[in-house]
Amino acid sequence: MRQTVETVDEDTFERVWKIAQEIGVQERHFNGMQTSYRSMASAWLLATFAGIGFSISQTIHVQIDPELLVAAIAVAGCVGIALLWVLDLLVYHRLLDSCFIEGLILEERYAWLPPCRNNMMKTQAGQGVLFRTVGFYLAPVVLLIFIAGGALALWFYREEYPLAATLSVVASVIVAVLAGMAIRSKTENTSAIEERLVAARKNE
């Protein structure tokens, strides 16, 4: 039978509840950091598209061909989003996972705690939300690589270098595929939380 909070002695309740509260504080902190980085990534992507739009519309006059300017802006946007991906998913998400896992273990060890984290895991089939979040960064990076490669190919074609234009398209596809594979492989896989939970339970 599930233990209720009324049956827990006061000393145990105070100690466990303080730990649970501290874990919650850390989770909210890291989650807030991730939210800010994703907002920055969205703004960066919009700014990149705005820059590309200005370049195509020729409302600004610079001594650079529009295609080359579009390619440069797309590359800069891609690099910026990739850096935000590193900070978000490779740094703060792993820190958040560390706190989240401790919260899960605590809920399993003390059944009278509200099973908030366990319920969250059940709604995601035990896999968390990371595999969905990866697409938030992967799609813009791949898209901007294609834009850069396409713009460069147009410039080569306009300069009457058809072979270079073809190679530019092929290279952009290869780079996009490699970038997508790198993002997916470097980002923690969807079963990581369950695997680390099993390991933690074995060490108890």
Buried (B, 14 or more C-beta within 10 A) or exposed (E): EEEEEEEBEEEEBEEBBEBBEEBBEBBEBBBEBBEBBBEBBBEBBEBBBEBBEBBEEEEEEEEEBBBBBBBBBBBBBBEBBBBBBBBBBEBBBBBBBBBBBBBBBBBBEBEBBEBEBBEBBEEBEEBBEBBEBBEBBBEBBBBBBBBBBBBBBBBBBEEEBEEBBEBBBEBBBEBBEEBBEEBEEEBBBBEBBBEBBEEBEEEE
